[in-house]
């Protein structure tokens, strides 16, 4: 094993499949999802996710979403309705090498679907997949302080604030998901 594999054994290449829920398909994102991501990152809704109406930063962030799949064989899925391939959000595993723990993240790109349960449905499927298919021992969600929608979603899924855990930034809240089926 290389020193990187010893430090990050959970990050060995794994290939994830699409997931389907009652209403949704979670699929690997493609370049065709850029317009929805762009619109989100250029909006005020993206401030908790590092969006600052900066086109270059938005493009690099989207490219890292696509590249995460190429490097690790998994990543955040584009969330679509089963009958429409338009990306409504990104939800799923996110494990950059500098992340302290394995994360399930989420962002809803379309404000038209906020409050419809899509984030809950997709995140529940992603947390279950992380434990049961990827074999993760622990799952956290890193949330910006003040992002009340994400905090509510984490708590709805059964995650609890772990004040002893370290996030990728000093002020990041760390919500730990219970192993087993996500609550909802």
C-alpha positions as CSV (number, residue, x, y, z in Angstrom):
1,X,0.0,0.0,0.0
2,X,1.1,3.5,-0.7
3,X,1.3,6.1,2.1
4,X,-1.8,7.7,0.7
5,X,-3.8,4.4,0.8
6,X,-2.7,3.9,4.4
7,X,-3.9,7.4,5.3
8,X,-7.1,7.2,3.3
9,X,-8.0,3.5,3.0
10,X,-11.7,4.3,2.5
11,X,-10.9,6.2,-0.7
12,X,-9.9,3.3,-2.8
13,X,-11.7,3.2,-6.1
14,X,-15.3,1.9,-5.9
15,X,-17.8,2.2,-8.6
16,X,-21.3,3.3,-7.6
17,X,-24.4,2.6,-9.6
18,X,-27.5,4.8,-10.0
19,X,-29.9,4.7,-7.1
20,X,-33.7,4.8,-7.5
21,X,-36.2,5.8,-4.9
22,X,-40.0,6.0,-5.2
23,X,-39.8,9.3,-7.1
24,X,-36.2,9.9,-7.9
25,X,-33.2,8.7,-9.8
26,X,-29.7,9.5,-8.4
27,X,-27.2,9.3,-11.2
28,X,-23.7,10.3,-11.9
29,X,-23.6,14.0,-12.8
30,X,-22.6,15.0,-16.4
31,X,-21.6,18.2,-18.1
32,X,-25.2,18.7,-19.1
33,X,-25.9,19.5,-15.4
34,X,-23.7,22.6,-15.5
35,X,-26.6,25.1,-16.3
36,X,-28.5,24.0,-13.1
37,X,-25.4,24.1,-11.0
38,X,-24.3,27.5,-12.5
39,X,-27.7,29.0,-11.8
40,X,-27.6,27.8,-8.2
41,X,-24.0,29.0,-7.6
42,X,-24.8,32.4,-9.0
43,X,-27.8,32.8,-6.7
44,X,-28.0,34.0,-3.1
45,X,-29.1,30.5,-2.1
46,X,-25.6,29.2,-2.6
47,X,-23.8,31.2,0.1
48,X,-23.7,28.2,2.5
49,X,-22.0,26.2,-0.2
50,X,-19.3,28.6,-1.1
51,X,-21.1,30.3,-3.9
52,X,-20.2,33.9,-4.2
53,X,-21.6,34.7,-7.7
54,X,-18.1,33.9,-8.9
55,X,-18.2,32.2,-12.3
56,X,-14.7,30.8,-12.1
57,X,-15.2,29.4,-8.6
58,X,-18.5,27.9,-9.6
59,X,-17.0,26.2,-12.7
60,X,-14.1,24.8,-10.7
61,X,-16.4,23.5,-8.0
62,X,-18.6,21.8,-10.6
63,X,-15.5,20.3,-12.3
64,X,-14.5,18.9,-8.9
65,X,-17.9,17.2,-8.6
66,X,-17.3,15.5,-11.9
67,X,-13.6,14.7,-11.1
68,X,-14.5,13.2,-7.7
69,X,-16.3,10.4,-9.6
70,X,-13.3,9.8,-11.9
71,X,-10.8,9.7,-9.0
72,X,-12.9,7.7,-6.4
73,X,-15.5,5.9,-8.5
74,X,-18.3,7.6,-6.5
75,X,-19.4,11.0,-5.6
76,X,-22.5,13.2,-5.2
77,X,-25.3,12.0,-7.5
78,X,-27.3,14.4,-9.6
79,X,-30.9,14.0,-8.3
80,X,-33.6,13.9,-10.9
81,X,-37.2,12.9,-11.1
82,X,-37.7,9.4,-12.6
83,X,-39.6,10.9,-15.6
84,X,-37.3,13.9,-16.2
85,X,-33.5,14.0,-16.4
86,X,-33.1,17.6,-15.2
87,X,-30.8,17.9,-12.2
88,X,-32.7,19.2,-9.2
89,X,-29.8,18.8,-6.7
90,X,-26.6,17.0,-5.9
91,X,-26.6,14.5,-3.0
92,X,-24.2,11.8,-1.9
93,X,-20.7,10.8,-0.9
94,X,-18.0,13.5,-0.7
95,X,-14.5,12.5,0.4
96,X,-11.8,14.9,-0.7
97,X,-8.4,13.9,0.7
98,X,-8.4,16.8,3.1
99,X,-11.8,16.0,4.6
100,X,-11.6,14.7,8.2
101,X,-14.3,12.0,7.7
102,X,-16.6,10.5,5.1
103,X,-19.4,12.8,4.3
104,X,-22.8,12.6,2.7
105,X,-23.5,16.1,1.4
106,X,-26.5,17.7,-0.3
107,X,-27.5,20.8,-2.2
108,X,-30.8,21.4,-3.8
109,X,-30.1,23.4,-7.0
110,X,-33.8,24.2,-7.9
111,X,-35.6,26.4,-5.5
112,X,-38.9,25.1,-7.0
113,X,-38.4,21.7,-5.3
114,X,-37.4,23.0,-1.8
115,X,-39.8,21.7,0.8
116,X,-41.1,18.8,-1.4
117,X,-39.1,16.1,0.4
118,X,-36.8,15.5,-2.5
119,X,-33.7,16.3,-0.4
120,X,-34.9,14.0,2.4
121,X,-35.6,11.1,0.0
122,X,-32.3,11.4,-1.8
123,X,-30.2,11.9,1.3
124,X,-31.8,8.9,3.0
125,X,-30.9,6.8,0.0
126,X,-27.3,8.1,0.0
127,X,-26.8,7.5,3.7
128,X,-28.1,4.0,3.4
129,X,-25.9,3.4,0.4
130,X,-22.8,4.7,2.2
131,X,-23.3,2.3,5.1
132,X,-24.6,-0.7,3.3
133,X,-22.8,-0.7,-0.1
134,X,-19.7,1.5,0.4
135,X,-19.2,-0.1,3.8
136,X,-18.5,3.1,5.6
137,X,-18.1,2.8,9.4
138,X,-19.2,6.4,9.9
139,X,-21.1,9.1,8.0
140,X,-21.2,12.8,8.8
141,X,-22.7,15.8,7.1
142,X,-20.7,19.1,7.3
143,X,-23.1,22.0,7.6
144,X,-22.4,25.8,7.6
145,X,-23.6,27.5,10.7
146,X,-27.0,29.2,10.0
147,X,-27.9,26.8,7.2
148,X,-31.2,25.9,9.0
149,X,-32.6,23.8,6.1
150,X,-29.6,21.5,6.1
151,X,-29.6,21.3,9.9
152,X,-33.3,20.3,9.8
153,X,-32.6,17.7,7.1
154,X,-29.7,16.2,9.1
155,X,-31.8,15.9,12.2
156,X,-34.8,14.5,10.2
157,X,-32.4,11.8,9.0
158,X,-31.5,11.0,12.7
159,X,-28.1,12.7,12.6
160,X,-27.0,14.5,15.8
161,X,-24.6,17.4,16.3
162,X,-21.1,16.1,17.2
163,X,-19.4,18.9,19.0
164,X,-16.3,16.8,19.5
165,X,-15.7,16.2,15.8
166,X,-13.6,18.4,13.6
167,X,-15.0,19.7,10.3
168,X,-13.1,20.9,7.2
169,X,-13.4,24.5,8.5
170,X,-13.2,25.8,12.1
171,X,-16.8,26.9,12.2
172,X,-18.3,23.9,10.3
173,X,-21.0,22.0,12.2
174,X,-20.6,18.2,12.1
175,X,-23.7,16.1,12.1
176,X,-23.2,12.4,12.7
177,X,-25.6,9.9,11.1
178,X,-26.5,6.7,13.0
179,X,-25.4,3.5,11.5
180,X,-28.3,1.5,10.1
181,X,-31.3,2.8,8.3
182,X,-31.7,6.6,8.2
183,X,-34.8,7.9,10.0
184,X,-37.5,9.8,8.1
